[in-house]
Amino acid sequence: MIDFKCQGCGACCRIKDGIVRVGDDEVRRIAAFLGMTEQEFIDRETEIAPDRKTLILKSRPDESCVYLTDDNRCRIHPVKPDKCCTFAFEWTNADSADVCPALNFSAEKQR
């Protein structure tokens, strides 16, 4: 287990080329939270993944998450996708330690 404590900086929500896949359960709960039908959510908030196998959340032009607020909070935090909940504990990208200050700190502590 890594020594990771989220610092709330929002860096993980700005990972370049980041893809957040959403399954049926995630679509259901996020749509309900946002007061949309599932189809409205799919049409407005998702797109087909590059591999054309799943839906992914749309990103802003700068590739950051559309649900990241100006104060680095998640607008859908209570229902955020499983991928977001498991960052650093179940998955990271090759450059995650460069992007995330908490992972960078953890990596330096282990040296």
Backbone as a ProteinNet text record, in pm:
[ID]
protein_1_A
[PRIMARY]
MIDFKCQGCGACCRIKDGIVRVGDDEVRRIAAFLGMTEQEFIDRETEIAPDRKTLILKSRPDESCVYLTDDNRCRIHPVKPDKCCTFAFEWTNADSADVCPALNFSAEKQR
[TERTIARY]
84.3	0	89	55.8	133.9	92.7	181.5	155.7	102.5	-28.5	-89.6	-198.5	-190.2	-295.5	-325.5	-445.3	-485.7	-471.2	-412	-393.2	-500.3	-592.8	-701.7	-659.2	-552.9	-500.3	-568.1	-637.1	-703.9	-613.2	-487.1	-394.5	-438.4	-493.9	-538.3	-654.5	-724.6	-837.3	-790.5	-659.7	-601	-497.6	-492.8	-394.3	-419.8	-319	-330.5	-360.7	-446.3	-490.1	-560.1	-609.3	-681.9	-818.2	-852.4	-981.5	-1053.1	-1175.7	-1256.8	-1373.6	-1361.3	-1467.2	-1582	-1704.2	-1821.4	-1908.5	-1946.5	-2035.2	-2179.6	-2265.7	-2409.1	-2443.5	-2386.3	-2415.9	-2370.5	-2254.2	-2203	-2290.9	-2332	-2421.3	-2548.9	-2605.9	-2730.9	-2715.7	-2611.8	-2600	-2558.8	-2473.2	-2433.4	-2551.1	-2622.6	-2739	-2841.9	-2870	-2967.3	-2918.6	-2790	-2733.1	-2745.2	-2727.4	-2734	-2877	-2973.1	-3112.3	-3141.4	-3072.9	-3090.5	-3141.9	-3199.7	-3225.7	-3092.3	-3086.9	-2963.5	-2928.2	-3027.9	-3000.9	-2950.4	-3007	-2958	-2812.1	-2781.1	-2643.2	-2549.1	-2588.6	-2505.5	-2484.9	-2592.3	-2583.6	-2500.2	-2512.2	-2445.6	-2307.3	-2288.3	-2169.9	-2069.7	-2101.9	-2010.1	-1981.2	-1881.9	-1850.3	-1797	-1784.4	-1733.6	-1582.3	-1532.2	-1387.8	-1312.8	-1184.5	-1104.6	-1105.9	-1114	-1117.3	-1258.2	-1354.9	-1493.7	-1563.2	-1515.2	-1572.3	-1660.9	-1640.9	-1715.7	-1742.9	-1819.2	-1838.1	-1734.1	-1692.3	-1602.2	-1661.7	-1623.5	-1666.7	-1598.5	-1671.6	-1610.4	-1512.7	-1416.8	-1319.4	-1331.8	-1272.8	-1263.7	-1158.5	-1154.3	-1051.4	-908.8	-884.3	-749.9	-728.5	-824.2	-823.3	-854.1	-886.6	-924.6	-1068.4	-1102.9	-1237.6	-1339.5	-1452	-1556.9	-1620	-1600.7	-1660.1	-1566	-1446.5	-1351.4	-1388.2	-1408.7	-1445.8	-1320.7	-1340.5	-1228.3	-1149.1	-1213.4	-1142.2	-1095.7	-1075.5	-1021.7	-1107.7	-1235.6	-1327.2	-1404.5	-1454.7	-1533.1	-1679.7	-1739.8	-1879.9	-1972.3	-1926.1	-2007.5	-1945.1	-1870	-1794.3	-1874.7	-1996.9	-2069.5	-2097.1	-2093.2	-2124.3	-2015.4	-1896.9	-1791.6	-1760.6	-1709.8	-1681.2	-1582.4	-1595.8	-1508.1	-1361	-1327.7	-1187.5	-1133.9	-1214.7	-1172	-1153.4	-1240.3	-1232	-1108.7	-1061.1	-952.5	-814.8	-807.9	-678.7	-575.7	-462.4	-343	-345.9	-462.2	-469	-478.1	-552.3	-568.1	-508.8	-481.2	-423.4	-347.6	-249.4	-178.7	-131.2	-95.9	-33.2	117.4	191	337.4	386.7	313.2	356.3	279.7	205.1	122.9	204.2	320.3	403.3	455.1	469.9	512.3	398.8	276.4	158.7	104.8	100.2	36.3	138.3	128	223.7	223.9	109.8	104	178.3	167.6	241.4	389.9	424	562.6	625.1	555.1	603.9	620.1	521.6	525.9	644.4	669.4	781.4	914.3	926.2	1050.8	1073.5	967.1	979.6	1030.3	994.7	1031.6	1175.1	1237.7	1377.6	1475.6
-118.5	0	125	218.3	340.6	435.6	523	626.4	748.2	756	861.4	931.4	1062.9	1144.2	1257.8	1254.9	1354.9	1495.1	1584.2	1722.6	1815.5	1760.1	1840.4	1944.9	1916.3	2014.9	2008.4	1899	1883.6	1842.1	1813.6	1776.7	1649.7	1554.6	1430	1454.6	1563	1599.2	1677.5	1696.6	1770.3	1687.6	1557.7	1472.5	1474.1	1509.1	1514.3	1374.6	1370.6	1244.7	1153.4	1211.6	1132.4	1091.6	968.3	916.5	860.1	905.3	851.9	776.8	645.6	560.1	556	550.3	539	423.8	341.2	228.7	265.1	169.1	191.1	244.3	185.6	230.7	374.5	408.1	544.1	642.8	605.8	691.3	716.4	610.9	623.1	719.2	698.4	780	924	946.7	1084	1158.9	1093	1156.3	1196.1	1106.8	1136.9	1253.7	1254	1361.8	1496.5	1496.5	1619.8	1655.6	1570.2	1597.7	1578.9	1485.9	1457.2	1315.4	1289.4	1150	1088.3	957.3	891	927.1	933	966.1	1109.7	1203.4	1342	1347.3	1276.1	1273.3	1216.3	1104.6	1042.4	1138.6	1202.6	1292.7	1417.3	1473.3	1600.3	1586.2	1482.5	1475.8	1366.8	1282.5	1173.3	1170.6	1092.2	1064.7	922.5	871.8	736.1	737.7	641.1	629.3	607.1	645	623.9	478.7	383.3	243	198.7	288.8	268.1	155.7	127.1	18.2	66.5	189.5	240.3	388.8	441.4	586	644	766.2	838.9	976.5	1035.7	1171.9	1267.2	1367.4	1471	1550.6	1610.1	1696.5	1837.6	1930.3	2067.9	2073.8	2184	2196.4	2179.3	2217.5	2200.6	2059.4	1970.4	1830.3	1807.7	1911.8	1892.2	1842	1789	1735.7	1848.7	1827.3	1930.3	1951.1	1858.5	1870.7	1931.5	1967.6	2031.9	2179.1	2223.1	2362.7	2449.4	2579.8	2673.6	2658.3	2604.6	2584.4	2439.3	2370.6	2233.9	2131.5	2147.2	2050.6	1981.8	1865.4	1789.6	1823.4	1872.9	1913.2	1792.8	1673.5	1553.5	1457.6	1510.3	1428.4	1314.1	1336.9	1225.9	1106.9	1130.3	1024.1	1010	1057.7	1058.3	916.7	904	772.1	691.4	560.1	469.8	497.6	528.9	556.3	671.5	772.5	887.7	849.3	762.7	718.7	633.8	564.5	469.9	521.8	648.6	702.9	691.1	646	627.5	496.8	445.6	320.1	199	213.1	101.7	128.4	253.7	284.3	416.1	426.9	552.5	545	658.8	664.6	672.1	652.9	657.9	791.3	900	1033	1084.4	999.3	1045.7	1109.8	1053.8	1111.6	1249.3	1274.2	1407	1508	1459.7	1546.1	1569.4	1464.7	1469.1	1495.2	1606.8	1636.9	1533.1	1474.7	1374.1	1247.6	1207.3	1090.7	1121.6	1242.3	1283.8	1276.3	1326.8	1324.7	1180.4	1094.5	955.1	884.2	910.3	847.5	891.1	1019.1	1068.5	1007.8	988.2	928.4	785.6	713.1	573.1	554.6	660.2	649.6	639.9
0	0	0	-81.8	-87.8	22.7	58.3	157.8	83.2	69.5	-11.5	67.3	71.3	131.5	34.7	-19.7	-118.6	-59.9	-138.6	-95.1	-152.1	-228.7	-282.4	-383.7	-456.8	-551.9	-688.3	-718.1	-846.2	-960	-932.5	-1039.7	-1111.9	-1039.2	-1102	-1197.5	-1178.5	-1265.7	-1387.7	-1397.6	-1509.9	-1585.2	-1561.4	-1627	-1777.3	-1852.9	-1999	-2052.4	-2149.5	-2209.6	-2108.9	-2000.2	-1901.5	-1954.8	-1934.2	-1978.4	-1857	-1836.8	-1727.8	-1790.4	-1788.4	-1841.8	-1741.7	-1793.2	-1706.7	-1753.9	-1657.9	-1685.3	-1654.2	-1670.7	-1651.7	-1512.6	-1408.3	-1271.7	-1249.8	-1303.1	-1288.3	-1365.4	-1484.1	-1562.7	-1484.3	-1428.2	-1351.1	-1233.8	-1153.6	-1032	-1061.5	-1160	-1192.8	-1255	-1345	-1408	-1301.8	-1209.9	-1103.4	-1018.6	-985.6	-904.9	-975.3	-1106.8	-1185	-1227.5	-1192.4	-1226.8	-1374.6	-1437.5	-1579.7	-1596.2	-1711.1	-1745	-1784.9	-1785.1	-1826.3	-1970.5	-2056.6	-2196.1	-2210.7	-2134.8	-2138.7	-2095.3	-1988.5	-1939.9	-2046.9	-2105.3	-2208.9	-2325.2	-2370.1	-2485.6	-2457.2	-2337.3	-2305.6	-2243.1	-2164.3	-2077.9	-2113.8	-2210.3	-2244.1	-2393.5	-2427.7	-2567.8	-2575.4	-2694.4	-2712.2	-2693.8	-2619	-2593.8	-2724.3	-2726.6	-2848.5	-2897	-2804.6	-2846.3	-2887.4	-2876.7	-2917.1	-2840.4	-2716.9	-2637.9	-2524.2	-2478.1	-2362.9	-2380.8	-2288.2	-2280.7	-2186.5	-2215.5	-2126.7	-2100.6	-1988.2	-1960.5	-2056.6	-2099.5	-2182.5	-2097.8	-2164.1	-2097.5	-2151.9	-2080.8	-2129.8	-2240.5	-2315.4	-2419.9	-2366.7	-2240.4	-2184.2	-2127.7	-2150.8	-2109.3	-1961.7	-1887.7	-1748	-1740.5	-1626.9	-1606.8	-1602.4	-1667.6	-1670.8	-1533.3	-1443.1	-1309.1	-1206	-1245.9	-1155.5	-1141.4	-1018.1	-993.1	-983	-982.3	-973	-843.6	-739	-612.1	-595.3	-708.5	-711.2	-639.9	-647.6	-588.7	-700.7	-671.6	-768.8	-750.6	-855.9	-851.5	-832.5	-865.3	-848.6	-746.1	-652.9	-557.3	-494.5	-445.7	-381.9	-474.1	-605.5	-701.6	-808.2	-779.6	-881.9	-928.4	-1050.8	-1107.4	-1023.1	-1035.2	-959.8	-988.2	-1112.9	-1146.8	-1061.7	-1042.4	-962.3	-815.9	-767.5	-627.4	-599.9	-700.3	-678.9	-721.6	-766.5	-808.9	-696.8	-736.4	-654.3	-576.1	-543.6	-468.1	-560.8	-670.5	-762.9	-900.1	-931.6	-1062.4	-1057.3	-1142.9	-1170.6	-1315.6	-1370	-1502.1	-1481.8	-1588.5	-1580	-1526.6	-1555.8	-1512.3	-1390.2	-1323.2	-1210.8	-1099.3	-1067.8	-961.3	-999.8	-1130.1	-1175.5	-1165.3	-1179.1	-1179.8	-1039.1	-959.6	-827.3	-716.9	-647.6	-540.4	-428.9	-398.8	-292.7	-333.5	-458.4	-506	-515.7	-558.1	-566.5	-428.2	-327.4	-189.8	-141.5	-173.2	-133	-196.4	-325.1	-396	-335	-300.9	-241.2	-104	-26.1	107.2	98.4	-7.7	-20.3	-68.1	-113.9	-163.3	-51.6
[MASK]
+++++++++++++++++++++++++++++++++++++++++++++++++++++++++++++++++++++++++++++++++++++++++++++++++++++++++++++++

